[in-house]
Amino acid sequence: MKKFFLALCALIVGMAANATDYYLIGGFNNWTLKAQNCLFTAAEDGTYVLDYEGILTSGFKINDGTWSNDKANFGSNGTALQLDQPYTMKVGGDTKNIALTENIANPHLVLNVSNPSNPVLTISGQSQEAEYKYGIKGQIFDGENWNVVDMVENEDNGKWVLTAEVVAGEFGVLVMDASTSAQTAWFAADGDGVLGTAQLGQPLALKENGTNFASTLAGTFTFVFDPNAMTLTVVGEETPVDPDPVDPDPVDPVYTYAIHGSVFTGSWESRGMDKGENGTWILTSTLQAGEFGIKKIDADGNQAGWIAAQSGYAEAVVGIAMTAATENNTNWVSTLEGEYTFVFDPTAMTLTIQGETPVDPDPVDPDPVDPVLPAHVYIVGTLAGGNWATATAPELTFAEDTKLFTIENVEIKASSDDTTTGYFTFITVQGADWNATNGGDRYGAPEKDVLLTVPSTTNVTLFKAGVNASAANSWKVEAGYYDIVLDLANMTISIKGEDTPVDPDPVEPDPVDPVYSYGLHGSVFTGSWETREMTKAEDGTWTLTATLQAGEFGIMPLKDGKQDNNGWIAAANGMTEAVVGIAMTATSENSSNWVSTLTGEYTFVFNPTEMTLTIKGDAPVDPDPVDPDPVDPVLPEHVYIVGTLAGGNWATATAPELTFSDDTKLFTIENVEIKASSDDATTGYFTFITVQGSDWDTEVNNGDRYGAPTKDAELSVPSTTEVTLFKAGVNASSANSWKVEAGCYDIVLDLTNMTIAISSADTPVDPDPVDPDPVDPVLPEHVYIVGTLGSGEWDTANAPEVARIEGTNTFKIENVQIVAASADTSMGYFTFITKQGADWDAVNGGDRYGASSKDEAISVPGTASMTKYAVGVNASAAESWMVEAEYYDITLDFDNMTVNVIKSFESNLSIDTEENEPTYYNMEGVQVEYPVSGFYIEVRGNQVRKVVIK
């Protein structure tokens, strides 16, 4: 009896629920995962507690020791956490770091996850006033590693300053706790983050977790961070140093100057001037027609003033000292083209332009010049066609003979149900938001909401881009239909009422064809991909003159002034070098970008009728345009292979890289194993990417891709075939793959001739193919059982692990309880996973092993075949086995891909065939003389088993 009781005790196993571990992580511990001094402990009341010894600072989160489980990743709800106040956290990988209203010494943290979708954190402890310091962190100090260099506070103005030798690279502003140097926040660009010489001296807006600055600066520069204004200003090292920094002498403010205008590229930008020996400031640059003024910049890089003409549109004249003013100033207007030198004298307040343009013989009374009129004027306001719709604002019509802009029958609606009046004003740049629109000049009323009588003529005020465009005023008028004439030569507006013509069939109005135009889209302007709109000429061609740098481009069709992403016009075949002076054939089908090495100013002429593009400029013309000289293609820096590879199924983050030979210009990879895409297939797939990443949309497809010309093109081996380029920003997401028989291959990628050569690798051959040597299976690191288990039905997060039998390819779990799936059946279900997770999406991120058919029944004891369901192929389609509700020992044999199931109490017992009366014990081991319904241990001679009595 004693021996049986010990065996019985061994049979009664309680399953303990697997609890999730939670960790505190943040800048205070350098974001160290699974730090043991930051591990929460489960309390009896179901909460988790942590007593952290040290200073807790802003910028922290709570997770399960990984970043992969979004359901155990707790962060900010958008507000700062206060001491002793319950704080409901947000859940998910996209949450921000939690901020504190004060630092906390030796905090006591209580985490309540009883409602997993709304976890609550309460912190008590000794508060400390948070003091911060700042540093520049980035690659700009050594060109590679992310290093931190502390900034120094200027106690007079509260700004933080660092002067350092830098190189090109990325960086941002690191916010640190002053006492511990722990990271509490990260400030970076509130925009695209570009930093070059054009941005020097300008306050650059910052925001928390913004875009890293990408700097091209090299040399010694001073960084000035203003935490109150949230700006960063970068200036060159020119400020004289006080000889007595302990007792500094009062000094006059130090200013620098820059020419700011549209005379460089057509867009408004600043170019810094250099200080001359006589106190003047000088800039030599290539100009085009446009407007400009002089920006005055203080030592912190902030704009301190605007210097331009004394009044009106003053024509910029060569060879004359033009009087400048800081009050009532308006921009100079220039028609100059070519290289000129600006000389600004801040003492005499004069600007002189030196160059080759003839000088007006009477500078005292210069000849009148025609004003420079905008290329486009649009009306915005409470219009019937769109309320303040800046992206689709109607354009006014310009008459060359009268120099007037007009619009007829425009409907201005009441601004609300409570009024009878509406508003309007004029812009010169359409845009999706006001930031884009205010990048152009605006024309409006001299004061806010000036009420117009009808008919009338009144003055127009210019609000300059880069100066005060965002302050443009609107006119107010009674709701109705109007004809408007805008005279920008005399700066007046005339308005009168209009009788609206009625569509003869208002129920079914006439369709309106969209208006198409064209823009040049590419990286040839600034290095980033952008669109510049082309202008239609009288002969039906479209032209654009711009300053270029090396890059790629194509022609983007625009519909009603907006991008028509369904169209793309570029080279007729392959990546074609852009050549000057030749009508290059264009196509809208299977087009590849033109590649340009041109630098300087050029004019593009696109003929949509003949589908040709001609580039005009000063670049030398190929003497044989019919047979132009070949040019070296622009090859990618890296090429990686992805597909159904043995090293990772479509693993884009760890894709193997091809080796590049500078001598042959070829990319190669040897002995790469391409596996079958599923158990039912003999073929696999592959293609090439140029950017590794875990996400297809935000990372991989942001680089070019190289693939098959058609979907799943089959390759014979050996063979050489054509490669197709799928461009980033154009069609990278549409890249096609090749299909090939599973095996090991050598691959050569020739991107000069756009071909791929594939051959079988020299993989060792089994000497006896009739009776091949057994191959060790690739075993999973972990195997877990899920199903209708007594420990938790389909509990994927806490699934029991199946242990590997040491020295074998077999996994086994004993005494696992399979319960009935419902009250209407005695059958239960089970299958196997290799990755635990809070939901099925996480679980299907690993391989699965299951039945070959849905709900396959196993007769116990019995053996059934086991099917692998691979991650990324068919893991979500894994099937389960069905067995009677009972306790079982289950064995997985990976050599033979089988599963064996026996009852737990029958696994190691000899069977006594004698007919003995059974004795019953309950699950606590106490003998029961008259068992009722439930689970019991039945002992019949030497046979022991678990039974269910109903």
Buried (B, 14 or more C-beta within 10 A) or exposed (E): EEEBEEBBEEBBEEBEEBEBBBBBBBBBBEBEEEBEEBBBEBEEEEBBBBEBEBBBBBBBBBBBBEEBBBBBBBBBBEEEBEBEEEBEBBBEEEBBBBBBBBBBEEBBBBBBBEEEEEBBBBBBBEBBEBEBBBBBBBBBBEEEEBBBBBBEBEEEEEBBBBBBEBBBBBBBBBBBBBBBBBBBBBBBBBBEBBBBEBBBBBBBEBEBEBBBBBBBBEEEBBBBBBBEBBBBBBBBEEEEEEEEEEEEEEEEEEBBBBBBBBBBBBBBBBBBBEEEEEEBBBBBEBBBEBBBBBBBBBBBBBBBBBBBBBEBBBBBBBBBBBEBBEEEBBBBBBBBBEEBEBBBBBEEBBBBBEBEBEEBEEEEEBEEBEBBEBEBBBBBBBBEEBEBBBBBBBBBEBEEEEBBBBBBEBBBBBBEEEEEBBBBBBBBBBBEEBEBBBBBBBBBBEEEEBEBEEEEEBEBBBBBBBBBBEEBBBBBBBBBBBBBBBBBEEBEBBBEEBEEEEEEEEEEEEEEEEEEBBBBBBBBBBEEBBBBBBEEEEEEBBBBBBBBBBBBBBBBBBBEBEEBEEBBBBBBEBBBBBBBEBBBEBBBEEBBBBBBBBEEBBEBBBBBEEBBBBBEBEBEEBEEEEEBEEBEBBEBEBBBBBBBBEEBBBBBEEBBEBEBEEEEBBBBBBEBBBBBBBEEBEBBBBBBBBBBBEEBEEBBBBBBBBBBEEEEBEBEEEEEBEBBBBBBBBBBEEBBBBBBBBBBBBBBBBBEEBEBBBBEBEEEEEEEEEEEEEEEEEBBEBBBBBBBBEBBEBBBBBBBEBEBEEEEBBBBBBBBBBBBBEEEEBBBBBBBBBBBBBEEEBBBBBBBBBBEEEEBBBEBEEBBEBBBBBBBBBBEEBBBBBBBBBBBBBBBBBEBBBBBBBBBBBEEEEEEEEEEEBBBBBEEBEEBEEBEEEBBBBBBBEBBBBBEEE
